[in-house]
């Protein structure tokens, strides 16, 4: 079966390596970004530059969006010169941005009125997973559309799960992922803060607990960075806060309490107040150290 002509909108940290993997898998990819450097990089991979989101949609059977937040998806899909203006009936939009499930449903309804099908397919795995093509992809939307697009997902990820027929179910799953990650980061930082205040060897404590039930991918990836005082991203605090804001909005709409996620969200506000919004999520340790009266040598 011939490969579909693809469009990719959003050529940042995630979009660029995703574009390369799609081209390496044999797809023709037309790209557009709101700034030029991403376009130049992807054209270097073999992509074709589009002049707008509308132009990308006119030239593509499937358009993938990978931008920053809900307003950005609304702009490039429904705004002037957006995807909807250039889409033909039967086109498929795959939004891989992490956005509000509520906004996803609103976009899907407007696309459906023009005969455009939609999948929401947020990812986990970060830049490392995007480069390696090992992203975890959680997909919401009609199963028949998911099956049609499965070869595309297989060029980008390894753990690809169709969550449900309803648009927004992929985004809801991503929010569950972010709650679990954020509370785990807090647990790691609290354990290391307790070790520091107890004046025990933190390296030995880390070696002892990581091999037991407390071991986790979060502990393995962020623990060494905290011990080495490496606060560079990784996943930035400001992006974590965007996702936690979406979590809090969903919790409010569903009338549920998520006390752990709420606490982490507030603690990250303290991290941001220290000017660390562009540091990695392990910078949460700074807020806990300040509360504990731990002075760290710069």
Secondary structure as GFF3:
##gff-version 3
##sequence-region A 1 298
A	DSSP	beta_strand	6	9	.	.	.	ID=ss1
A	DSSP	alpha_helix	13	24	.	.	.	ID=ss2
A	DSSP	beta_strand	29	32	.	.	.	ID=ss3
A	DSSP	alpha_helix	36	45	.	.	.	ID=ss4
A	DSSP	beta_strand	48	49	.	.	.	ID=ss5
A	DSSP	alpha_helix	53	58	.	.	.	ID=ss6
A	DSSP	beta_strand	62	65	.	.	.	ID=ss7
A	DSSP	alpha_helix	70	78	.	.	.	ID=ss8
A	DSSP	alpha_helix	83	86	.	.	.	ID=ss9
A	DSSP	beta_strand	92	95	.	.	.	ID=ss10
A	DSSP	alpha_helix	101	112	.	.	.	ID=ss11
A	DSSP	beta_strand	117	124	.	.	.	ID=ss12
A	DSSP	alpha_helix	126	132	.	.	.	ID=ss13
A	DSSP	beta_strand	135	140	.	.	.	ID=ss14
A	DSSP	alpha_helix	143	154	.	.	.	ID=ss15
A	DSSP	beta_strand	157	164	.	.	.	ID=ss16
A	DSSP	alpha_helix	169	197	.	.	.	ID=ss17
A	DSSP	alpha_helix	202	210	.	.	.	ID=ss18
A	DSSP	alpha_helix	217	227	.	.	.	ID=ss19
A	DSSP	alpha_helix	237	254	.	.	.	ID=ss20
A	DSSP	alpha_helix	259	273	.	.	.	ID=ss21
A	DSSP	three_ten_helix	281	283	.	.	.	ID=ss22
A	DSSP	alpha_helix	284	292	.	.	.	ID=ss23
###
